[in-house]
Amino acid sequence: MKKMLLTGVAMLGIFAAAQAGGKANWQEYAGRYTVYGSVVDAFEVALRGDTLLTIFTPEMGEATLLCLEKDRFEFPQYGGLVIFERNGRQEVAACRISVAAIDVGEIRAQKVGASAAPAQPVVTGYVYEDLDRNGRRDRGERGVAQVCVSNGREVVLTDAAGKYSLPVGDDCIVFVVKPAGYRPAPDEFNLPKTCYVHKPAGSPKVFYGGTPPTGALPASVDFALQKYDEPEAFTALLFGDTQPYSEQEVENLTMGAIAEARGSAAGVSFGITLGDLVGDRLDLHLPYKNAIRQIGVPWYNVMGNHDMNYDATEDRFSDETFEAHFGANTYSFTYGKAHFIVLDNILYPHPLTGKGYWGGLRSDQLAFVRNDLAHVPHDRLIVLAVHIPLADVEGENAFRDADRQALYTLLKDYPDVLILSAHTHIQAQLPHAVGLSQGAVREKPIYEYNVGTACGDWYSGVLNERGIPVATMRDGTPAGYAFLKIDGNQYVLDYKALGKPSDYQISLYHPKVVPFRQATSAAIYANFFMGTPADTVEYRIDDGAWARMRRVEEFDPAYYRYVQDWDYMERLASGRRPSEPVVCPHLWKGRIATMLPVGEHRIEVRAKDRFRRIHTAKGSYRVEN
């Protein structure tokens, strides 16, 4: 449900010069219009002369409107529209505004001093404690006060009786924001039951189907919560792209990452898949849910670019199948002292070219973040779960700058922010240098963990002993999953490589034999999967002194050789050729000693991560005369 709404940030610098024509009482449009629950608080409509109608906000400056017909105006250069609305006495009382050319959709604004425009439908209901856990509000089950409920834009608190009310449109999902100390009941797939989908006429026609007509609003839309003793120290499982393109790859996922995660799920509070749940075949959403429920913990899902309805002609319809299976794709929840915000950050079709997609956020999402954070204390850890990385990668334009800047601004009062993303099918730690150039000033940088994927390199490569593709990623990181361990508002991250012990955090590449006292171009490489540019990686030979390794931007030589070996096979192997290597962002290099006695020598590598923990790896080589 991608409702398109206005953002003042996205409107920055829009000036459309045109003269309004025709005979009309232009003065009736003039005045101040107040916007509720948006990144824009208000705007002014005024006349310049007798016929030149202008609109002004601090974010966009002044722009001139061209009258198309009575009550309908446009920004010609940008494909934008302003449509004024009248009340029962035919007075201009409100308006809707959008700029479609840059994916700014629609907001509604009330004219100050005017009578109300036609009322928008309102949903009401209760958030209550489900004492007998039957999913129905029974006599004696009291409402829960001060719980947030949202329609994807506005966020309201329940009153003392647990009651809420919210405006809704004809394509809307209403959801409760899980508060600390309570949990929603899971459905049969272990997905938290937090949403009510309101689509009276159902989804538009899309190939993979959407939500059938839901009809009129129920008299009360209630949300059940179960009270429990929720610790401030907890662990979450993180899956990067699972992305099966076939039933066989669903089986690979089940036998690989899910089977291992199930064995590691003791003490885990919940899990999140960070988008690309499937690979374009949206009929695999159901098999995915059947697979993921086997882990046995509540599971949250982020929408990815391969979860979209590609036959949608508008962004707001590109998630119809996702919504039918998973509910809202922009939402939030709280565990302990950590507040999680899940955002669908894919704009489709691309708002500038109309082809493909672009990373970005709609203004209704930015409004939701602002309204949601209004109820979150500043000492909480904020965790953003998205698919496309937000970090500005040099030479790429993968994410719309204005949206990133707007998001940073909304987060400026929260010192502890962690972003979780996937999408790249590599693993990277991306500290955001959030300064003036990035739109916000903060003492503590925002940190982004681009999580390695559960499908690795798209289920490629040789098969392991269980018949599952090894699927090492292009940066040399093994396929796997991560653990986010939170205590209060602090956290640590761990990566678990599939098929390896939990302490396997560094892979080594080095020659097995070198010539005695002869120069060699060979080297020792350490791929520290969770490494950051600021980390210290050292090595020593035998019991010698520790020496620093040098961080390099090269292909992981082990992965490069793996791909080359595939091409030199004399016979076709089972599986699919791995992808070409990419520069590894966590690779260190050291010289290999040859001025040593003939015989076997030990290599030891140690790395200190950003959480001040030490990880080690060992190897050996021979010196021969």
TIFI-946465 format. One record per residue (C-alpha): residue number from 1; residue in three letters; x, y, z. Coordinates in Angstrom, 1 decimal. Example, Ala and Ser with C-alpha at 12.3 -4.5 7.8 and 13.67 -1.06 7.14 Angstrom:
2
   k   r      u      v      w
   1 ALA   12.3   -4.5    7.8
   2 SER   13.7   -1.1    7.1
// end
This chain:
625
   k   r      u      v      w
   1 MET    0.0    0.0    0.0
   2 LYS    2.3    2.8   -1.2
   3 LYS    0.1    5.9   -0.7
   4 MET    1.9    8.9   -2.3
   5 LEU    2.1   11.9   -0.1
   6 LEU    3.9   15.3   -0.1
   7 THR    7.2   16.0    1.5
   8 GLY    8.5   19.5    1.8
   9 VAL   12.0   18.2    1.5
  10 ALA   11.4   16.6   -1.8
  11 MET    9.7   19.8   -3.0
  12 LEU   12.9   21.8   -2.2
  13 GLY   13.7   24.2   -5.0
  14 ILE   10.5   23.7   -7.1
  15 PHE    9.5   26.9   -8.9
  16 ALA    6.9   26.5  -11.7
  17 ALA    6.2   29.8  -13.3
  18 ALA    2.8   30.1  -15.0
  19 GLN   -0.1   32.5  -15.0
  20 ALA   -3.5   31.5  -13.9
  21 GLY   -6.1   32.2  -16.6
  22 GLY   -9.9   32.5  -16.9
  23 LYS  -12.5   34.3  -14.7
  24 ALA  -12.6   33.2  -11.1
  25 ASN  -12.7   34.5   -7.6
  26 TRP   -9.1   33.7   -7.0
  27 GLN   -9.2   35.3   -3.5
  28 GLU  -11.3   32.4   -2.1
  29 TYR   -8.2   30.1   -2.5
  30 ALA   -6.0   32.4   -0.5
  31 GLY   -5.1   31.7    3.1
  32 ARG   -3.1   29.5    5.4
  33 TYR   -3.5   25.7    5.2
  34 THR   -2.5   23.5    8.1
  35 VAL   -1.2   20.0    7.5
  36 TYR   -1.4   17.4   10.2
  37 GLY    1.0   14.5   10.6
  38 SER    3.4   15.5    7.7
  39 VAL    6.9   16.7    7.3
  40 VAL    5.3   20.0    6.1
  41 ASP    3.4   21.8    8.9
  42 ALA    1.6   24.5    6.8
  43 PHE    1.7   26.4    3.6
  44 GLU    0.3   29.8    2.4
  45 VAL   -1.7   30.4   -0.8
  46 ALA   -1.7   34.0   -2.0
  47 LEU   -2.4   36.2   -5.0
  48 ARG    0.1   38.3   -6.9
  49 GLY   -1.9   40.9   -8.7
  50 ASP   -5.3   39.8   -9.8
  51 THR   -4.6   36.5  -11.5
  52 LEU   -1.3   35.1  -10.4
  53 LEU   -1.9   32.5   -7.7
  54 THR    1.1   31.3   -5.7
  55 ILE    1.9   28.8   -3.0
  56 PHE    4.6   29.1   -0.4
  57 THR    6.3   26.9    2.2
  58 PRO    9.6   27.5    3.9
  59 GLU   10.8   24.2    2.4
  60 MET   10.0   24.9   -1.2
  61 GLY    9.9   28.7   -1.4
  62 GLU    7.3   30.3   -3.6
  63 ALA    5.9   28.6   -6.7
  64 THR    3.3   29.8   -9.2
  65 LEU    0.2   27.7  -10.0
  66 LEU   -1.5   27.4  -13.4
  67 CYS   -5.2   26.9  -13.3
  68 LEU   -6.4   23.9  -15.3
  69 GLU  -10.0   24.2  -14.3
  70 LYS  -12.0   25.4  -11.4
  71 ASP  -10.3   24.2   -8.1
  72 ARG   -7.6   22.4  -10.0
  73 PHE   -4.1   23.8  -10.5
  74 GLU   -0.7   22.4  -11.5
  75 PHE    3.0   23.0  -11.3
  76 PRO    3.6   22.5  -15.1
  77 GLN    7.3   21.8  -15.1
  78 TYR    7.1   19.1  -12.4
  79 GLY    3.8   17.4  -13.1
  80 GLY    2.4   18.6   -9.7
  81 LEU   -1.2   19.2   -8.8
  82 VAL   -3.0   21.3   -6.2
  83 ILE   -6.7   20.4   -5.9
  84 PHE   -8.9   22.5   -3.7
  85 GLU  -11.8   21.0   -1.9
  86 ARG  -15.1   22.6   -0.8
  87 ASN  -17.5   22.0    2.0
  88 GLY  -21.2   21.7    1.9
  89 ARG  -21.6   25.5    1.5
  90 GLN  -19.2   25.4   -1.4
  91 GLU  -16.5   27.2    0.5
  92 VAL  -12.8   26.4   -0.2
  93 ALA  -12.1   24.5    3.0
  94 ALA   -9.2   22.1    2.3
  95 CYS   -6.8   21.0   -0.5
  96 ARG   -4.8   18.1   -1.7
  97 ILE   -1.3   18.6   -3.1
  98 SER    1.2   16.4   -4.9
  99 VAL    4.2   16.5   -7.3
 100 ALA    4.2   13.2   -9.2
 101 ALA    7.3   13.8  -11.3
 102 ILE    9.5   13.4   -8.3
 103 ASP    7.4   10.8   -6.5
 104 VAL    5.7   13.3   -4.2
 105 GLY    2.3   12.0   -3.7
 106 GLU   -0.6   13.5   -1.8
 107 ILE   -1.3   15.2    1.4
 108 ARG   -4.5   16.8    2.7
 109 ALA   -4.5   20.2    4.3
 110 GLN   -7.2   22.1    6.2
 111 LYS   -7.7   25.8    5.4
 112 VAL   -7.4   27.8    8.7
 113 GLY  -10.7   29.4    9.6
 114 ALA  -12.8   27.4    7.1
 115 SER  -15.6   25.0    7.8
 116 ALA  -14.6   21.4    7.6
 117 ALA  -14.3   19.6    4.3
 118 PRO  -16.2   16.4    3.9
 119 ALA  -15.2   14.0    6.7
 120 GLN  -12.7   11.3    6.1
 121 PRO  -13.6    7.8    7.3
 122 VAL  -12.3    7.0   10.8
 123 VAL  -11.4    3.7   12.2
 124 THR  -11.9    3.1   16.0
 125 GLY  -11.0    0.3   18.2
 126 TYR   -9.2   -0.9   21.3
 127 VAL   -5.8   -2.3   22.2
 128 TYR   -6.4   -4.7   25.0
 129 GLU   -4.7   -7.3   27.1
 130 ASP   -5.7  -10.7   25.9
 131 LEU   -5.7  -12.6   29.2
 132 ASP   -6.9  -15.9   27.9
 133 ARG   -5.0  -15.5   24.6
 134 ASN   -7.9  -16.5   22.4
 135 GLY   -7.5  -13.5   20.1
 136 ARG  -11.0  -12.1   21.1
 137 ARG  -11.8   -9.3   23.5
 138 ASP  -13.8  -10.9   26.3
 139 ARG  -15.5   -9.5   29.3
 140 GLY  -13.0   -8.4   31.9
 141 GLU  -10.1   -7.9   29.4
 142 ARG   -9.2   -4.3   29.9
 143 GLY   -7.7   -1.9   27.4
 144 VAL   -4.0   -1.0   27.5
 145 ALA   -3.4    2.8   27.7
 146 GLN   -0.7    4.8   26.0
 147 VAL    0.0    2.3   23.2
 148 CYS    0.7    3.7   19.7
 149 VAL   -1.5    2.8   16.8
 150 SER   -0.9    4.1   13.2
 151 ASN   -2.4    4.2    9.8
 152 GLY    1.1    4.4    8.2
 153 ARG    1.2    8.1    8.6
 154 GLU   -0.5    9.4   11.7
 155 VAL    0.4    7.9   15.1
 156 VAL   -2.0    8.2   18.0
 157 LEU   -1.9    6.9   21.6
 158 THR   -4.7    4.9   23.1
 159 ASP   -6.6    6.6   25.9
 160 ALA   -7.1    5.3   29.5
 161 ALA   -9.6    2.7   28.2
 162 GLY   -7.2    1.5   25.4
 163 LYS   -9.3    3.2   22.7
 164 TYR   -8.0    4.9   19.6
 165 SER   -9.3    6.5   16.4
 166 LEU   -7.5    7.2   13.2
 167 PRO   -8.5    8.5    9.7
 168 VAL   -8.4    5.9    7.0
 169 GLY   -8.5    5.9    3.2
 170 ASP   -9.7    3.2    0.9
 171 ASP   -6.2    1.6    0.7
 172 CYS   -4.9    1.6    4.3
 173 ILE   -3.3   -0.7    6.8
 174 VAL   -3.9    0.1   10.5
 175 PHE   -1.4   -1.4   12.9
 176 VAL   -0.5   -1.4   16.6
 177 VAL    3.1   -0.5   17.6
 178 LYS    4.2   -3.3   19.9
 179 PRO    5.1   -1.6   23.3
 180 ALA    7.8   -2.9   25.7
 181 GLY    6.4   -5.5   28.1
 182 TYR    3.7   -6.8   25.7
 183 ARG    3.7   -9.0   22.6
 184 PRO    1.1   -9.7   19.9
 185 ALA    0.0  -13.2   19.3
 186 PRO    1.7  -14.9   16.4
 187 ASP   -0.2  -16.3   13.5
 188 GLU    0.3  -19.8   12.1
 189 PHE    3.6  -18.6   10.4
 190 ASN    4.9  -17.0   13.6
 191 LEU    4.3  -13.5   12.1
 192 PRO    3.1  -11.1   14.8
 193 LYS   -0.6  -10.2   14.4
 194 THR   -0.4   -6.5   14.5
 195 CYS   -2.3   -5.3   11.3
 196 TYR   -5.7   -4.7    9.9
 197 VAL   -5.8   -4.3    6.2
 198 HIS   -8.6   -2.0    4.9
 199 LYS   -9.2   -2.3    1.2
 200 PRO  -12.9   -2.1    0.7
 201 ALA  -12.7   -2.8   -3.0
 202 GLY   -9.6   -5.1   -2.7
 203 SER   -6.3   -4.7   -4.5
 204 PRO   -6.1   -3.7   -8.1
 205 LYS   -5.4   -6.5  -10.5
 206 VAL   -1.8   -7.7  -10.3
 207 PHE   -0.3  -10.9  -11.7
 208 TYR    0.4  -12.5   -8.3
 209 GLY   -2.7  -11.3   -6.6
 210 GLY   -3.4   -9.1   -3.7
 211 THR   -5.9   -8.5   -1.0
 212 PRO   -9.5   -9.5   -1.7
 213 PRO  -12.2   -6.9   -0.9
 214 THR  -12.4   -6.3    2.8
 215 GLY  -15.7   -4.4    2.7
 216 ALA  -16.8   -1.7    5.1
 217 LEU  -14.9   -1.0    8.3
 218 PRO  -15.9   -3.1   11.3
 219 ALA  -17.5   -1.3   14.1
 220 SER  -14.3   -1.8   16.1
 221 VAL  -10.8   -2.8   15.0
 222 ASP   -9.2   -4.2   18.1
 223 PHE   -5.6   -5.4   18.7
 224 ALA   -4.8   -8.1   21.2
 225 LEU   -1.6   -7.9   23.3
 226 GLN   -0.2  -10.4   25.8
 227 LYS    1.7   -9.0   28.8
 228 TYR    4.9  -10.7   29.7
 229 ASP    8.2  -10.2   31.4
 230 GLU   10.3   -8.6   28.6
 231 PRO   14.0   -8.3   29.3
 232 GLU   16.1   -5.3   28.3
 233 ALA   18.8   -7.7   27.2
 234 PHE   17.8   -9.8   24.3
 235 THR   18.9  -11.3   21.0
 236 ALA   17.4  -11.0   17.5
 237 LEU   18.2  -13.1   14.4
 238 LEU   19.0  -11.2   11.2
 239 PHE   18.7  -12.7    7.7
 240 GLY   19.9  -10.8    4.7
 241 ASP   18.2  -11.7    1.4
 242 THR   16.8  -15.2    1.4
 243 GLN   15.7  -14.8   -2.2
 244 PRO   14.7  -18.2   -3.6
 245 TYR   13.8  -18.2   -7.3
 246 SER   12.4  -21.7   -7.3
 247 GLU   10.9  -24.4   -5.0
 248 GLN   14.4  -26.1   -5.0
 249 GLU   15.9  -22.9   -3.7
 250 VAL   13.3  -22.7   -0.9
 251 GLU   14.5  -26.2    0.0
 252 ASN   18.1  -25.0   -0.1
 253 LEU   17.1  -22.2    2.3
 254 THR   15.3  -24.6    4.6
 255 MET   18.1  -27.1    4.7
 256 GLY   20.8  -24.4    5.1
 257 ALA   20.2  -21.2    6.9
 258 ILE   16.9  -22.1    8.5
 259 ALA   18.0  -25.5    9.8
 260 GLU   21.1  -23.9   11.4
 261 ALA   19.2  -20.9   12.8
 262 ARG   16.6  -23.3   14.3
 263 GLY   19.4  -24.9   16.2
 264 SER   20.6  -21.5   17.4
 265 ALA   17.2  -20.0   18.3
 266 ALA   17.3  -20.8   22.0
 267 GLY   17.2  -17.5   23.8
 268 VAL   16.3  -15.5   20.6
 269 SER   13.4  -13.1   21.0
 270 PHE   12.6  -12.6   17.3
 271 GLY   14.0  -12.5   13.8
 272 ILE   14.0  -10.2   10.8
 273 THR   14.5  -10.8    7.1
 274 LEU   15.9   -7.7    5.6
 275 GLY   14.1   -7.8    2.2
 276 ASP   14.1   -9.9   -0.9
 277 LEU   12.3  -12.7    0.9
 278 VAL   11.9  -14.3   -2.6
 279 GLY   13.3  -13.7   -6.0
 280 ASP   10.6  -12.1   -8.2
 281 ARG    8.3  -15.2   -8.0
 282 LEU    5.8  -13.8   -5.5
 283 ASP    4.0  -17.2   -5.4
 284 LEU    6.9  -18.3   -3.3
 285 HIS    5.9  -16.0   -0.4
 286 LEU    3.8  -18.7    1.0
 287 PRO    6.5  -21.4    0.9
 288 TYR    8.9  -18.8    2.4
 289 LYS    6.5  -18.3    5.3
 290 ASN    6.2  -22.1    5.8
 291 ALA   10.0  -22.3    5.9
 292 ILE   10.7  -19.4    8.1
 293 ARG    8.1  -20.5   10.8
 294 GLN   10.3  -23.6   11.4
 295 ILE   12.8  -21.4   13.3
 296 GLY   10.1  -21.1   16.0
 297 VAL   10.4  -17.4   17.0
 298 PRO    8.3  -14.4   16.0
 299 TRP    9.4  -13.1   12.6
 300 TYR    9.3   -9.6   11.1
 301 ASN    9.8   -9.0    7.4
 302 VAL   11.2   -6.1    5.3
 303 MET   10.1   -5.6    1.7
 304 GLY   12.8   -5.9   -1.0
 305 ASN   12.9   -5.0   -4.6
 306 HIS   12.4   -8.6   -5.6
 307 ASP    9.2   -8.7   -3.5
 308 MET    7.5   -6.1   -5.7
 309 ASN    4.6   -6.4   -8.2
 310 TYR    6.6   -5.5  -11.3
 311 ASP    3.3   -5.1  -13.3
 312 ALA    2.3   -2.2  -11.1
 313 THR    2.2    1.1  -12.9
 314 GLU    2.2    3.2   -9.7
 315 ASP    4.4    2.9   -6.7
 316 ARG    1.5    2.6   -4.3
 317 PHE    0.4   -0.7   -6.1
 318 SER    3.8   -2.3   -6.2
 319 ASP    3.4   -4.0   -2.8
 320 GLU   -0.1   -5.5   -3.1
 321 THR    1.1   -9.1   -2.9
 322 PHE    3.5   -8.4   -0.1
 323 GLU    0.7   -6.8    1.9
 324 ALA   -1.6   -9.7    1.3
 325 HIS    1.0  -12.0    2.9
 326 PHE    2.7   -9.8    5.5
 327 GLY    0.6   -6.7    6.2
 328 ALA    2.2   -3.3    6.5
 329 ASN    5.7   -2.8    5.0
 330 THR    6.3    0.4    7.0
 331 TYR    5.8   -0.1   10.7
 332 SER    7.6   -0.1   14.1
 333 PHE    7.8   -2.1   17.3
 334 THR    9.6   -1.8   20.7
 335 TYR   11.6   -4.4   22.6
 336 GLY   13.1   -3.4   25.9
 337 LYS   14.8    0.0   25.3
 338 ALA   15.2   -0.5   21.6
 339 HIS   12.8    0.9   19.1
 340 PHE   12.7   -0.8   15.7
 341 ILE   11.4    1.1   12.6
 342 VAL   10.9   -1.0    9.4
 343 LEU   10.8    0.9    6.2
 344 ASP   10.1   -0.2    2.6
 345 ASN   12.8    2.0    0.9
 346 ILE   12.2    1.1   -2.7
 347 LEU   10.5    3.6   -5.1
 348 TYR    9.0    1.8   -8.1
 349 PRO    8.8    2.6  -10.9
 350 HIS   11.8    4.9  -10.7
 351 PRO   10.2    8.4  -10.2
 352 LEU   12.5   10.1  -12.7
 353 THR   12.9    7.6  -15.5
 354 GLY    9.9    5.4  -15.0
 355 LYS   12.1    2.3  -15.4
 356 GLY   13.5    0.1  -12.7
 357 TYR   13.5    1.3   -9.1
 358 TRP   15.3    3.8   -6.9
 359 GLY   16.2    3.7   -3.2
 360 GLY   14.2    6.3   -1.3
 361 LEU   11.3    7.1    1.0
 362 ARG    7.9    8.5    0.4
 363 SER    6.8   11.5    2.4
 364 ASP    4.1    9.5    4.2
 365 GLN    6.9    7.3    5.5
 366 LEU    8.9   10.3    6.7
 367 ALA    5.8   11.6    8.3
 368 PHE    5.3    8.2   10.0
 369 VAL    8.9    8.2   11.3
 370 ARG    8.4   11.7   12.7
 371 ASN    5.1   10.9   14.3
 372 ASP    6.4    7.6   15.6
 373 LEU    9.5    9.1   17.1
 374 ALA    7.4   11.7   18.9
 375 HIS    6.5    8.9   21.3
 376 VAL   10.0    7.5   21.7
 377 PRO   12.4    8.8   24.4
 378 HIS   15.7   10.1   23.2
 379 ASP   17.7    7.7   25.3
 380 ARG   16.4    4.7   23.3
 381 LEU   18.4    2.8   20.7
 382 ILE   16.8    3.3   17.3
 383 VAL   17.1    0.4   14.9
 384 LEU   16.1    1.0   11.3
 385 ALA   15.5   -2.1    9.2
 386 VAL   15.6   -1.5    5.5
 387 HIS   16.5   -3.4    2.3
 388 ILE   18.6   -0.9    0.2
 389 PRO   21.6    0.5    2.1
 390 LEU   21.3    4.1    3.1
 391 ALA   25.1    4.8    3.1
 392 ASP   26.2    7.1    0.3
 393 VAL   28.5    4.8   -1.8
 394 GLU   30.9    6.8   -3.9
 395 GLY   30.1    6.8   -7.6
 396 GLU   26.5    5.4   -7.1
 397 ASN   23.2    7.1   -6.9
 398 ALA   21.3    4.2   -5.3
 399 PHE   19.4    6.3   -2.8
 400 ARG   17.6    9.6   -3.1
 401 ASP   19.7   12.2   -1.3
 402 ALA   16.8   14.3   -0.1
 403 ASP   15.2   11.4    1.6
 404 ARG   18.4   10.4    3.4
 405 GLN   18.9   13.9    4.6
 406 ALA   15.3   14.1    5.8
 407 LEU   15.7   10.9    7.7
 408 TYR   18.9   12.0    9.3
 409 THR   17.2   15.2   10.4
 410 LEU   14.4   13.2   12.1
 411 LEU   17.0   11.2   14.0
 412 LYS   19.2   14.1   15.1
 413 ASP   18.1   13.9   18.7
 414 TYR   18.9   10.2   19.1
 415 PRO   22.5    9.5   19.8
 416 ASP   22.2    5.7   19.4
 417 VAL   21.1    4.7   15.9
 418 LEU   21.8    1.4   14.1
 419 ILE   20.7    0.8   10.5
 420 LEU   20.3   -2.8    9.3
 421 SER   20.3   -3.4    5.5
 422 ALA   21.0   -6.1    3.0
 423 HIS   20.5   -6.1   -0.9
 424 THR   24.2   -6.1   -1.9
 425 HIS   25.0   -9.8   -1.4
 426 ILE   28.2   -8.9    0.3
 427 GLN   28.9   -7.9    4.0
 428 ALA   30.0   -4.4    5.0
 429 GLN   30.2   -2.2    8.0
 430 LEU   29.2    1.4    7.0
 431 PRO   29.8    4.1    9.6
 432 HIS   27.9    7.2    8.3
 433 ALA   30.0   10.3    8.5
 434 VAL   26.8   12.3    9.2
 435 GLY   27.9   15.9    9.2
 436 LEU   26.9   19.0    7.3
 437 SER   27.3   17.3    4.0
 438 GLN   24.9   14.6    5.0
 439 GLY   22.2   16.9    6.2
 440 ALA   22.6   16.6   10.0
 441 VAL   25.1   17.3   12.7
 442 ARG   25.5   14.7   15.4
 443 GLU   28.2   13.9   17.9
 444 LYS   27.8   10.1   17.5
 445 PRO   27.8    8.8   13.9
 446 ILE   25.0    6.7   12.6
 447 TYR   26.2    3.1   12.0
 448 GLU   25.0    0.8    9.3
 449 TYR   25.5   -2.9    9.1
 450 ASN   24.9   -4.3    5.6
 451 VAL   24.2   -7.9    6.6
 452 GLY   25.5  -10.8    4.6
 453 THR   22.8  -12.9    2.9
 454 ALA   21.2  -16.2    3.9
 455 CYS   21.2  -17.1    0.2
 456 GLY   24.8  -16.0   -0.1
 457 ASP   25.7  -15.6   -3.8
 458 TRP   22.2  -16.5   -4.9
 459 TYR   22.6  -20.2   -4.1
 460 SER   25.6  -20.5   -6.5
 461 GLY   28.7  -22.6   -6.5
 462 VAL   29.7  -26.2   -5.6
 463 LEU   27.4  -28.3   -3.4
 464 ASN   28.4  -29.2    0.1
 465 GLU   28.1  -32.6    1.7
 466 ARG   24.4  -32.0    2.3
 467 GLY   23.8  -31.1   -1.4
 468 ILE   23.3  -27.4   -0.7
 469 PRO   25.2  -24.7   -2.7
 470 VAL   28.1  -23.3   -0.8
 471 ALA   27.1  -19.8   -2.1
 472 THR   30.1  -17.9   -0.8
 473 MET   29.5  -14.2   -1.4
 474 ARG   31.5  -12.1   -3.9
 475 ASP   33.6  -10.5   -1.2
 476 GLY   34.6  -13.8    0.2
 477 THR   32.2  -13.8    3.1
 478 PRO   30.4  -17.2    3.6
 479 ALA   26.7  -17.3    3.3
 480 GLY   25.1  -17.0    6.8
 481 TYR   23.1  -14.9    9.2
 482 ALA   23.7  -12.5   12.1
 483 PHE   22.8  -12.0   15.7
 484 LEU   21.9   -8.6   17.1
 485 LYS   22.4   -8.6   20.8
 486 ILE   21.0   -5.7   22.7
 487 ASP   21.3   -4.7   26.3
 488 GLY   19.5   -1.5   27.2
 489 ASN   20.4    0.9   24.5
 490 GLN   23.7   -0.7   23.5
 491 TYR   24.3   -3.6   21.1
 492 VAL   26.8   -5.9   19.7
 493 LEU   26.7   -7.8   16.3
 494 ASP   27.9  -11.3   15.5
 495 TYR   28.0  -13.2   12.2
 496 LYS   27.4  -16.9   11.8
 497 ALA   28.9  -18.5    8.7
 498 LEU   26.8  -21.4    7.5
 499 GLY   28.5  -24.8    8.2
 500 LYS   31.2  -23.2   10.3
 501 PRO   31.7  -22.9   14.1
 502 SER   30.5  -19.7   15.7
 503 ASP   34.1  -18.5   16.2
 504 TYR   34.9  -18.7   12.5
 505 GLN   35.2  -14.9   11.9
 506 ILE   38.4  -14.7    9.8
 507 SER   39.4  -16.7    6.7
 508 LEU   43.1  -16.9    5.8
 509 TYR   44.7  -17.2    2.4
 510 HIS   48.5  -17.8    2.1
 511 PRO   50.9  -20.1    0.2
 512 LYS   51.5  -23.6    1.6
 513 VAL   55.2  -23.5    0.8
 514 VAL   57.7  -20.7    0.1
 515 PRO   61.4  -20.8   -0.9
 516 PHE   64.1  -20.5    1.8
 517 ARG   65.5  -17.0    1.9
 518 GLN   64.1  -16.0   -1.4
 519 ALA   61.9  -13.0   -2.2
 520 THR   58.3  -13.8   -3.0
 521 SER   55.3  -11.8   -4.2
 522 ALA   53.1  -14.1   -2.1
 523 ALA   51.4  -12.7    1.0
 524 ILE   49.1  -13.5    3.9
 525 TYR   45.5  -12.3    3.5
 526 ALA   43.0  -12.1    6.3
 527 ASN   39.3  -11.6    5.4
 528 PHE   37.7  -10.4    8.7
 529 PHE   34.1  -10.8    7.8
 530 MET   32.8   -8.2   10.4
 531 GLY   35.8   -5.9   10.0
 532 THR   35.6   -2.1    9.7
 533 PRO   38.2    0.3    8.4
 534 ALA   38.9    1.4   11.9
 535 ASP   39.7   -2.2   13.2
 536 THR   43.1   -3.4   14.1
 537 VAL   44.3   -6.7   12.5
 538 GLU   47.7   -8.1   13.5
 539 TYR   49.6  -11.3   12.7
 540 ARG   52.7  -13.1   13.8
 541 ILE   54.8  -16.1   12.6
 542 ASP   55.5  -18.7   15.2
 543 ASP   56.1  -16.8   18.5
 544 GLY   57.5  -13.7   16.9
 545 ALA   56.4  -10.1   17.6
 546 TRP   52.9   -9.1   16.5
 547 ALA   52.8   -6.8   13.4
 548 ARG   50.0   -4.8   11.9
 549 MET   48.4   -6.0    8.7
 550 ARG   47.5   -3.5    6.1
 551 ARG   43.9   -3.0    5.0
 552 VAL   43.7   -3.4    1.2
 553 GLU   41.0   -2.9   -1.4
 554 GLU   41.4   -6.0   -3.5
 555 PHE   39.5   -9.1   -4.4
 556 ASP   39.6  -11.8   -1.8
 557 PRO   42.2  -14.1   -3.4
 558 ALA   40.5  -17.2   -2.1
 559 TYR   37.2  -16.3   -3.7
 560 TYR   39.0  -15.2   -6.9
 561 ARG   40.7  -18.6   -7.1
 562 TYR   37.4  -20.4   -6.4
 563 VAL   35.8  -18.7   -9.4
 564 GLN   38.8  -19.4  -11.6
 565 ASP   38.9  -23.1  -10.6
 566 TRP   35.3  -23.3  -11.8
 567 ASP   36.3  -22.1  -15.2
 568 TYR   39.2  -24.6  -15.4
 569 MET   37.0  -27.7  -14.6
 570 GLU   37.2  -30.3  -17.3
 571 ARG   33.7  -31.5  -16.6
 572 LEU   30.5  -29.7  -15.7
 573 ALA   30.0  -29.6  -11.9
 574 SER   26.7  -29.7  -10.1
 575 GLY   25.5  -26.2   -9.2
 576 ARG   25.9  -22.9  -10.8
 577 ARG   29.0  -20.8  -11.5
 578 PRO   29.7  -18.2   -8.8
 579 SER   29.4  -14.5   -9.6
 580 GLU   32.4  -12.4  -10.4
 581 PRO   34.4  -11.2   -7.4
 582 VAL   34.0   -7.7   -6.0
 583 VAL   36.5   -5.6   -4.0
 584 CYS   36.3   -6.8   -0.4
 585 PRO   35.7   -4.1    2.2
 586 HIS   37.2   -6.1    5.1
 587 LEU   40.5   -7.5    3.8
 588 TRP   43.9   -7.2    5.3
 589 LYS   47.3   -8.2    4.0
 590 GLY   50.7   -9.0    5.5
 591 ARG   54.2  -10.0    4.2
 592 ILE   55.1  -13.7    4.4
 593 ALA   58.5  -14.4    6.0
 594 THR   61.0  -16.6    4.1
 595 MET   64.1  -15.9    6.2
 596 LEU   63.2  -18.7    8.6
 597 PRO   64.5  -22.1    9.2
 598 VAL   63.5  -24.8    6.8
 599 GLY   60.3  -26.5    8.0
 600 GLU   56.8  -25.9    9.2
 601 HIS   55.8  -22.4   10.6
 602 ARG   52.7  -21.2   12.3
 603 ILE   50.6  -18.2   11.3
 604 GLU   48.4  -16.5   13.9
 605 VAL   46.1  -13.6   13.1
 606 ARG   44.1  -11.6   15.7
 607 ALA   41.6   -8.9   15.0
 608 LYS   40.0   -6.5   17.5
 609 ASP   36.4   -5.5   16.5
 610 ARG   34.5   -2.3   17.2
 611 PHE   33.1   -3.9   20.3
 612 ARG   36.6   -4.5   21.7
 613 ARG   36.4   -8.3   21.2
 614 ILE   39.4  -10.3   19.9
 615 HIS   38.9  -12.8   17.1
 616 THR   41.7  -15.2   15.9
 617 ALA   42.6  -17.5   13.0
 618 LYS   45.5  -19.8   12.5
 619 GLY   47.3  -21.3    9.6
 620 SER   50.7  -22.7    8.7
 621 TYR   53.2  -22.9    5.8
 622 ARG   56.5  -24.6    5.0
 623 VAL   59.8  -23.1    4.2
 624 GLU   61.7  -25.4    1.8
 625 ASN   65.3  -25.2    0.4
// end
